[in-house]
Amino acid sequence: MLNCKQVTRLLSEAQERDLQFKEKIPLKLHLMMCAGCNNFRKQIDFLRRTCHEYAEGQPNSWPDPS
């Protein structure tokens, strides 16, 4: 079973490369049980998506500044 430190490392690495099947299964199991790591996953996904949209000049999901 993976610990939280290993999970956050894998989630970060997943932003740069495709994880192997043997990495994905324990990762998914841990995320189903750990709210903290699942929250980290959501945050890192949001940051990546927002940075890509900003770089492409597509502010569709940005909050309204007013």
Secondary structure, DSSP 8 states (H G I E B T S, - for coil): ---HHHHHHHHHHHTTS---HHHHHHHHHHHHH-HHHHHHHHHHHHHHHHHHHHHHT--TTS----
